[in-house]
Amino acid sequence: MGLELDEKLDKVLEEIAINGLVSAYSLKDMLKVPLSAAQRWLSILRRSREVMIYETKTRPIKRKLHGLTIVGLLHALSRPRVRQKFPEVFQKVMEYSKDDKLVKEDIRNAIQDPEVLKILREFYLRLADALEELYDLESLDDVTLIQIAGELAIKRDPERMFSMFEYLCPRVSSIRSLAEAYCRNVVTLCQRLGVK
């Protein structure tokens, strides 16, 4: 994809992150572009698994509502406006996400705690930064992509990443799932988390 198209797609991700679920029609108004452009960009982002259709409304007319996947969230976090509004953005994504692993009760409870939210923000920002080093993202499934981003983030700053894992593991199920994946492969992390 060209740089100009990439910038437009990043802008679409930013708008979805800030506004929550959007239709092509509402996106057209937000970005002041033709409906066909909004539909095309959403289609590209669906194919790359950065957005998905979470809901279809039939009244007053049929509209498909698009939201970020976890990979889309990580990409959207490259935008300063999304980083600044991380607590609201994260809560919106958790609310409409249908991925059971990410919407368990303990996440909903955890994000009410400002300290947990602060560390979650830093954790996801580090994953988002690591993601920028990866190429051919479409060829990887979401779980593998997030695990690779996690590996890169850990290699950059092992002490900080391990301490975030230690703090978040008991509180957030998606982080616990990620840590369990590492525990199958990374002896050091197992020792730090007290997993035998």
C-alpha positions in Angstrom: 0.0 0.0 0.0 1.1 3.5 -0.7 2.0 6.0 2.0 -1.0 8.2 1.1 -3.4 5.2 1.5 -1.7 4.1 4.7 -2.2 7.6 6.2 -5.9 7.5 5.2 -6.3 4.1 6.8 -4.5 5.3 10.0 -7.0 8.2 10.1 -9.9 5.7 9.8 -8.5 3.7 12.7 -8.1 6.8 14.7 -11.7 7.9 14.2 -13.1 4.5 15.1 -10.9 4.4 18.2 -12.1 7.8 19.4 -15.8 7.4 18.4 -16.5 3.7 18.9 -18.6 1.7 16.5 -19.0 3.5 13.1 -20.9 2.8 9.9 -19.4 3.7 6.5 -22.0 6.5 6.3 -21.0 8.1 9.7 -17.3 7.7 8.7 -18.0 9.6 5.5 -19.3 12.5 7.5 -16.4 12.4 10.0 -13.8 12.4 7.3 -15.7 14.5 4.8 -15.1 12.0 2.0 -17.4 10.2 -0.5 -19.3 7.2 0.8 -17.5 5.0 -1.7 -14.1 6.0 -0.2 -15.3 5.2 3.4 -16.6 1.8 2.3 -13.4 1.0 0.4 -11.2 1.9 3.4 -13.3 -0.1 5.8 -13.2 -3.1 3.4 -9.4 -2.9 3.3 -9.2 -2.7 7.1 -11.6 -5.7 7.4 -9.3 -7.8 5.2 -6.3 -6.9 7.3 -8.3 -7.9 10.4 -7.9 -4.4 12.0 -11.6 -3.8 12.0 -14.6 -6.1 12.0 -18.4 -5.7 11.8 -19.7 -6.0 15.4 -23.3 -5.1 14.8 -25.9 -4.5 12.0 -28.6 -2.0 12.5 -31.7 -2.2 10.3 -33.5 1.0 11.2 -33.9 3.5 9.7 -31.7 1.8 7.1 -29.4 -1.2 7.2 -26.0 -0.2 8.5 -23.0 -2.3 9.5 -21.2 -1.0 12.5 -17.4 -1.4 12.5 -15.1 -1.5 15.5 -11.4 -2.2 16.2 -10.0 -5.6 16.7 -7.2 -5.9 19.2 -4.7 -5.6 16.3 -6.6 -2.5 15.0 -6.3 -1.0 18.5 -2.5 -1.6 18.5 -2.2 0.1 15.2 -4.5 3.0 16.2 -2.2 3.6 19.2 0.4 5.0 16.8 -1.8 8.2 16.7 -1.1 10.7 19.4 -4.8 11.5 19.9 -5.6 7.9 20.5 -2.7 7.5 23.0 -4.0 10.6 24.9 -7.5 9.1 25.2 -6.4 5.6 25.9 -8.7 5.0 28.9 -11.8 5.9 27.0 -10.7 4.1 23.8 -9.8 0.9 25.7 -13.1 0.9 27.5 -15.1 1.4 24.2 -13.2 -1.5 22.5 -13.8 -3.8 25.6 -17.5 -2.9 25.5 -18.2 -3.8 21.9 -15.6 -6.6 21.5 -17.1 -10.0 21.1 -13.9 -11.8 21.8 -14.6 -13.7 25.0 -10.9 -13.7 26.0 -10.9 -9.9 26.1 -14.2 -9.2 27.7 -14.2 -11.3 30.8 -15.6 -9.8 34.0 -12.1 -9.3 35.5 -11.1 -6.9 32.7 -14.3 -4.9 33.2 -13.5 -4.7 36.9 -9.8 -4.1 36.4 -10.2 -1.0 34.2 -12.1 0.7 36.9 -8.8 0.9 38.9 -6.7 3.9 37.7 -3.5 2.2 38.5 -4.4 -0.9 36.5 -5.5 1.3 33.6 -2.2 3.2 33.7 -0.2 0.1 33.5 -2.5 -1.5 30.8 -2.0 1.7 28.8 1.8 1.5 29.0 1.7 -2.3 28.2 -0.5 -1.8 25.1 1.6 1.2 23.9 4.8 -0.9 24.2 3.1 -3.6 22.1 2.0 -1.0 19.6 5.5 0.4 19.3 6.9 -3.1 18.8 4.3 -3.9 16.1 5.9 -1.1 13.9 8.9 -3.4 13.5 6.9 -6.2 11.9 6.2 -6.6 8.2 3.6 -8.7 6.4 1.2 -8.5 9.3 -1.7 -9.9 7.3 0.0 -13.3 7.0 -0.1 -13.8 10.8 -3.1 -14.7 12.9 -4.0 -12.2 15.7 -2.8 -14.3 18.6 0.6 -14.9 16.9 0.9 -11.2 16.0 0.3 -10.1 19.6 2.7 -12.7 20.9 5.4 -11.6 18.5 4.8 -7.9 19.5 5.1 -9.0 23.1 8.4 -10.8 22.5 9.8 -7.7 20.8 8.6 -5.4 23.6 10.1 -7.7 26.2 13.5 -7.8 24.4 13.6 -4.0 24.3 13.0 -3.6 28.0 12.8 -6.9 29.9 12.7 -5.6 33.4 9.9 -3.1 32.7 7.8 -5.7 30.7 8.2 -8.4 33.3 7.2 -6.0 36.1 4.1 -5.0 34.1 3.3 -8.7 33.5 3.7 -9.4 37.3 1.3 -6.5 38.1 -1.3 -7.2 35.4 -1.4 -11.0 35.5 -3.6 -11.4 38.6 -5.9 -8.6 37.5 -6.5 -8.9 33.7 -7.4 -12.2 31.9 -6.1 -11.2 28.5 -2.7 -10.4 30.0 -2.9 -13.7 32.0 -3.5 -15.6 28.7 -0.6 -13.9 27.1 1.6 -14.7 30.1 0.5 -18.4 30.0 1.6 -18.5 26.3 5.0 -17.2 27.3 5.1 -19.6 30.2 5.1 -22.5 27.8 8.2 -21.1 26.1 10.0 -18.7 28.4 11.6 -20.1 31.6 12.6 -16.7 32.9 9.0 -15.4 32.8 7.8 -18.5 34.5 10.2 -18.0 37.4 9.4 -14.3 37.7 5.6 -15.1 37.9 6.1 -18.0 40.2 4.7 -20.5 37.7 6.1 -24.0 38.0 
